[in-house]
Amino acid sequence: MKQKKAQAAMEFLMTYGWAILVVLIAIGALVYFGVLSPERFVQDNCTLTPPLSCSQLGDFVATASAASNVKFQVQNGAGSTLNIASASLIETDGNICTRVDITSSIGDGGKSEFVFTCNDISAQTPKGTKFKGDISITYSLTGGTYNQTSTGKIAVRIQ
Protein backbone atom coordinates (compact mmCIF):
# COMPACT_ATOMS: atom_id res chain seq x y z
CA MET A 1 0.00 0.00 0.00
CA LYS A 2 2.81 2.42 0.86
CA GLN A 3 4.47 1.71 -2.45
CA LYS A 4 1.39 2.84 -4.40
CA LYS A 5 1.20 6.11 -2.43
CA ALA A 6 4.86 6.77 -3.10
CA GLN A 7 4.38 6.00 -6.77
CA ALA A 8 1.42 8.40 -6.97
CA ALA A 9 3.44 11.14 -5.26
CA MET A 10 6.37 10.67 -7.64
CA GLU A 11 4.07 10.71 -10.68
CA PHE A 12 2.46 13.92 -9.41
CA LEU A 13 5.84 15.63 -8.87
CA MET A 14 7.21 14.52 -12.22
CA THR A 15 4.13 15.61 -14.16
CA TYR A 16 3.65 19.01 -12.55
CA GLY A 17 7.35 19.57 -11.92
CA TRP A 18 8.02 19.66 -15.64
CA ALA A 19 5.11 22.02 -16.20
CA ILE A 20 6.38 24.39 -13.49
CA LEU A 21 9.90 24.23 -14.92
CA VAL A 22 8.61 25.15 -18.40
CA VAL A 23 6.68 28.13 -16.97
CA LEU A 24 9.77 29.35 -15.05
CA ILE A 25 11.94 29.07 -18.17
CA ALA A 26 9.34 31.04 -20.19
CA ILE A 27 9.23 33.80 -17.56
CA GLY A 28 13.03 33.88 -17.46
CA ALA A 29 13.19 34.26 -21.26
CA LEU A 30 10.66 37.11 -21.20
CA VAL A 31 12.68 38.95 -18.54
CA TYR A 32 15.95 38.32 -20.38
CA PHE A 33 14.63 39.78 -23.64
CA GLY A 34 13.12 42.82 -21.91
CA VAL A 35 9.46 42.02 -22.43
CA LEU A 36 8.89 42.01 -18.65
CA SER A 37 11.35 44.80 -17.90
CA PRO A 38 10.44 46.54 -14.62
CA GLU A 39 11.42 49.93 -16.11
CA ARG A 40 8.44 49.70 -18.44
CA PHE A 41 6.09 49.81 -15.48
CA VAL A 42 7.77 52.60 -13.48
CA GLN A 43 6.25 56.03 -14.00
CA ASP A 44 8.26 59.06 -15.05
CA ASN A 45 9.22 61.18 -12.07
CA CYS A 46 11.14 64.29 -11.12
CA THR A 47 11.99 65.40 -7.58
CA LEU A 48 13.79 68.42 -6.18
CA THR A 49 14.51 69.51 -2.62
CA PRO A 50 12.50 72.49 -1.33
CA PRO A 51 11.89 75.30 -2.07
CA LEU A 52 12.02 74.11 -5.69
CA SER A 53 9.84 71.37 -7.12
CA CYS A 54 9.11 69.82 -10.48
CA SER A 55 5.69 71.25 -11.27
CA GLN A 56 3.75 68.48 -13.04
CA LEU A 57 4.58 64.98 -14.16
CA GLY A 58 3.57 65.69 -17.75
CA ASP A 59 5.87 68.69 -18.00
CA PHE A 60 9.17 66.87 -18.38
CA VAL A 61 10.20 64.84 -21.36
CA ALA A 62 13.28 63.39 -23.02
CA THR A 63 13.31 63.29 -26.81
CA ALA A 64 15.56 61.14 -28.97
CA SER A 65 16.13 63.25 -32.06
CA ALA A 66 18.70 65.59 -33.49
CA ALA A 67 18.06 67.93 -30.54
CA SER A 68 18.27 65.21 -27.84
CA ASN A 69 16.74 67.45 -25.21
CA VAL A 70 15.62 66.77 -21.67
CA LYS A 71 13.01 69.29 -20.48
CA PHE A 72 11.38 69.77 -17.10
CA GLN A 73 9.54 72.60 -15.36
CA VAL A 74 10.62 73.90 -11.98
CA GLN A 75 8.29 75.74 -9.63
CA ASN A 76 9.45 78.23 -7.00
CA GLY A 77 7.95 77.73 -3.55
CA ALA A 78 10.36 79.95 -1.60
CA GLY A 79 8.02 82.88 -1.02
CA SER A 80 10.25 85.32 -2.92
CA THR A 81 11.98 85.58 -6.27
CA LEU A 82 14.95 83.26 -6.79
CA ASN A 83 17.96 84.26 -8.87
CA ILE A 84 19.35 81.20 -10.65
CA ALA A 85 23.15 81.07 -10.53
CA SER A 86 23.61 77.71 -12.25
CA ALA A 87 21.87 74.46 -13.11
CA SER A 88 23.28 71.08 -14.04
CA LEU A 89 21.99 67.70 -15.15
CA ILE A 90 24.32 64.72 -14.90
CA GLU A 91 23.28 61.31 -16.20
CA THR A 92 23.66 58.36 -13.84
CA ASP A 93 26.54 57.06 -15.98
CA GLY A 94 28.44 60.34 -15.43
CA ASN A 95 27.79 62.12 -18.74
CA ILE A 96 27.17 65.83 -18.26
CA CYS A 97 24.26 67.40 -20.13
CA THR A 98 24.61 70.95 -21.48
CA ARG A 99 22.08 73.55 -20.42
CA VAL A 100 20.36 75.14 -23.41
CA ASP A 101 18.17 77.81 -21.85
CA ILE A 102 19.39 80.52 -19.52
CA THR A 103 16.78 81.27 -16.88
CA SER A 104 18.00 84.11 -14.68
CA SER A 105 15.19 84.20 -12.13
CA ILE A 106 11.93 82.54 -11.08
CA GLY A 107 9.25 84.69 -9.46
CA ASP A 108 7.43 83.70 -6.29
CA GLY A 109 5.18 80.76 -7.17
CA GLY A 110 6.33 80.98 -10.77
CA LYS A 111 7.45 78.21 -13.09
CA SER A 112 10.41 78.04 -15.42
CA GLU A 113 11.31 75.43 -18.01
CA PHE A 114 14.84 74.04 -17.93
CA VAL A 115 16.18 72.47 -21.14
CA PHE A 116 19.35 70.38 -21.36
CA THR A 117 21.03 68.72 -24.35
CA CYS A 118 22.44 65.28 -23.61
CA ASN A 119 24.92 63.77 -26.07
CA ASP A 120 24.10 60.25 -24.83
CA ILE A 121 20.59 60.51 -26.29
CA SER A 122 20.48 60.30 -30.06
CA ALA A 123 17.98 59.48 -32.79
CA GLN A 124 19.22 55.86 -32.55
CA THR A 125 18.27 55.61 -28.86
CA PRO A 126 15.31 53.21 -28.64
CA LYS A 127 12.00 54.84 -27.73
CA GLY A 128 10.85 53.84 -24.25
CA THR A 129 14.39 53.65 -22.82
CA LYS A 130 14.62 55.30 -19.40
CA PHE A 131 16.76 58.41 -19.00
CA LYS A 132 17.98 58.91 -15.43
CA GLY A 133 19.93 61.84 -14.08
CA ASP A 134 20.80 64.01 -11.10
CA ILE A 135 19.65 67.64 -11.05
CA SER A 136 21.41 70.45 -9.21
CA ILE A 137 20.15 74.05 -9.23
CA THR A 138 22.09 76.77 -7.42
CA TYR A 139 20.14 79.91 -6.55
CA SER A 140 20.00 82.88 -4.20
CA LEU A 141 17.04 84.72 -2.76
CA THR A 142 16.46 88.22 -4.12
CA GLY A 143 18.52 90.56 -1.95
CA GLY A 144 20.43 87.61 -0.47
CA THR A 145 24.17 87.16 -0.70
CA TYR A 146 24.51 83.39 -0.17
CA ASN A 147 23.95 80.75 -2.80
CA GLN A 148 21.91 77.69 -1.93
CA THR A 149 21.54 74.47 -3.86
CA SER A 150 18.48 72.36 -4.54
CA THR A 151 19.21 68.82 -5.72
CA GLY A 152 17.05 66.06 -7.08
CA LYS A 153 16.60 63.24 -9.55
CA ILE A 154 14.79 62.77 -12.83
CA ALA A 155 13.74 59.50 -14.46
CA VAL A 156 11.86 59.85 -17.72
CA ARG A 157 11.06 57.61 -20.66
CA ILE A 158 12.60 58.75 -23.96
CA GLN A 159 9.96 59.63 -26.55
C-alpha positions in Angstrom: 0.0 0.0 0.0 2.8 2.4 0.9 4.5 1.7 -2.5 1.4 2.8 -4.4 1.2 6.1 -2.4 4.9 6.8 -3.1 4.4 6.0 -6.8 1.4 8.4 -7.0 3.4 11.1 -5.3 6.4 10.7 -7.6 4.1 10.7 -10.7 2.5 13.9 -9.4 5.8 15.6 -8.9 7.2 14.5 -12.2 4.1 15.6 -14.2 3.6 19.0 -12.6 7.4 19.6 -11.9 8.0 19.7 -15.6 5.1 22.0 -16.2 6.4 24.4 -13.5 9.9 24.2 -14.9 8.6 25.2 -18.4 6.7 28.1 -17.0 9.8 29.3 -15.0 11.9 29.1 -18.2 9.3 31.0 -20.2 9.2 33.8 -17.6 13.0 33.9 -17.5 13.2 34.3 -21.3 10.7 37.1 -21.2 12.7 38.9 -18.5 16.0 38.3 -20.4 14.6 39.8 -23.6 13.1 42.8 -21.9 9.5 42.0 -22.4 8.9 42.0 -18.7 11.3 44.8 -17.9 10.4 46.5 -14.6 11.4 49.9 -16.1 8.4 49.7 -18.4 6.1 49.8 -15.5 7.8 52.6 -13.5 6.2 56.0 -14.0 8.3 59.1 -15.0 9.2 61.2 -12.1 11.1 64.3 -11.1 12.0 65.4 -7.6 13.8 68.4 -6.2 14.5 69.5 -2.6 12.5 72.5 -1.3 11.9 75.3 -2.1 12.0 74.1 -5.7 9.8 71.4 -7.1 9.1 69.8 -10.5 5.7 71.2 -11.3 3.7 68.5 -13.0 4.6 65.0 -14.2 3.6 65.7 -17.7 5.9 68.7 -18.0 9.2 66.9 -18.4 10.2 64.8 -21.4 13.3 63.4 -23.0 13.3 63.3 -26.8 15.6 61.1 -29.0 16.1 63.2 -32.1 18.7 65.6 -33.5 18.1 67.9 -30.5 18.3 65.2 -27.8 16.7 67.4 -25.2 15.6 66.8 -21.7 13.0 69.3 -20.5 11.4 69.8 -17.1 9.5 72.6 -15.4 10.6 73.9 -12.0 8.3 75.7 -9.6 9.5 78.2 -7.0 7.9 77.7 -3.6 10.4 80.0 -1.6 8.0 82.9 -1.0 10.3 85.3 -2.9 12.0 85.6 -6.3 15.0 83.3 -6.8 18.0 84.3 -8.9 19.3 81.2 -10.7 23.2 81.1 -10.5 23.6 77.7 -12.3 21.9 74.5 -13.1 23.3 71.1 -14.0 22.0 67.7 -15.1 24.3 64.7 -14.9 23.3 61.3 -16.2 23.7 58.4 -13.8 26.5 57.1 -16.0 28.4 60.3 -15.4 27.8 62.1 -18.7 27.2 65.8 -18.3 24.3 67.4 -20.1 24.6 71.0 -21.5 22.1 73.5 -20.4 20.4 75.1 -23.4 18.2 77.8 -21.8 19.4 80.5 -19.5 16.8 81.3 -16.9 18.0 84.1 -14.7 15.2 84.2 -12.1 11.9 82.5 -11.1 9.2 84.7 -9.5 7.4 83.7 -6.3 5.2 80.8 -7.2 6.3 81.0 -10.8 7.5 78.2 -13.1 10.4 78.0 -15.4 11.3 75.4 -18.0 14.8 74.0 -17.9 16.2 72.5 -21.1 19.4 70.4 -21.4 21.0 68.7 -24.3 22.4 65.3 -23.6 24.9 63.8 -26.1 24.1 60.2 -24.8 20.6 60.5 -26.3 20.5 60.3 -30.1 18.0 59.5 -32.8 19.2 55.9 -32.6 18.3 55.6 -28.9 15.3 53.2 -28.6 12.0 54.8 -27.7 10.9 53.8 -24.3 14.4 53.7 -22.8 14.6 55.3 -19.4 16.8 58.4 -19.0 18.0 58.9 -15.4 19.9 61.8 -14.1 20.8 64.0 -11.1 19.7 67.6 -11.1 21.4 70.5 -9.2 20.1 74.1 -9.2 22.1 76.8 -7.4 20.1 79.9 -6.5 20.0 82.9 -4.2 17.0 84.7 -2.8 16.5 88.2 -4.1 18.5 90.6 -2.0 20.4 87.6 -0.5 24.2 87.2 -0.7 24.5 83.4 -0.2 24.0 80.8 -2.8 21.9 77.7 -1.9 21.5 74.5 -3.9 18.5 72.4 -4.5 19.2 68.8 -5.7 17.1 66.1 -7.1 16.6 63.2 -9.5 14.8 62.8 -12.8 13.7 59.5 -14.5 11.9 59.9 -17.7 11.1 57.6 -20.7 12.6 58.8 -24.0 10.0 59.6 -26.6 
